[in-house]
Amino acid sequence: MNQDLEKLISLHDLDVMIADLSRKEIRHQEEKLGLEADDAQEMLREMRTQFTSHLNKRLLAQYDRLASHYGNAVVPAIGGRCSGCLTRLPTAMCSDPERNEQIRSCPTCGRIIYWAD
């Protein structure tokens, strides 16, 4: 898999964890573990800052633009469909044996897609 694509997927996972920390049930679990939710969220934000400093600036800008518009900028392709907008992807895109070797976007919604075979 393309290293930049792996980084974008990891960045998406970090953003999801940061967003989840604001939810009530997550705060309750952290309190049981003796962690402060704000401390954990700050730690994840610091990790995100360090992580994004090693990412291509053009890709980061694309990711941030998509995330602000859709909420989820990186989505898997499942069954030949973009799981973000559920549009069927072109056959040539789906059947390419090296489809995860480059960063590809859904032709309909523009989200970054990857295949989790």
Number of C-alpha atoms within 10 A of each C-alpha: 13 13 13 16 20 14 16 21 19 15 22 20 14 17 17 13 16 19 11 14 19 13 11 10 11 14 18 15 13 14 12 10 9 9 13 14 20 12 10 16 17 13 13 17 16 12 13 17 12 11 15 16 10 11 15 11 11 9 16 16 11 14 20 15 14 18 16 10 10 15 14 18 24 25 20 18 22 17 13 17 17 25 17 21 14 15 15 17 18 12 9 9 13 18 10 10 9 11 17 17 14 13 17 15 17 23 13 13 15 17 25 25 24 26 15 9 7
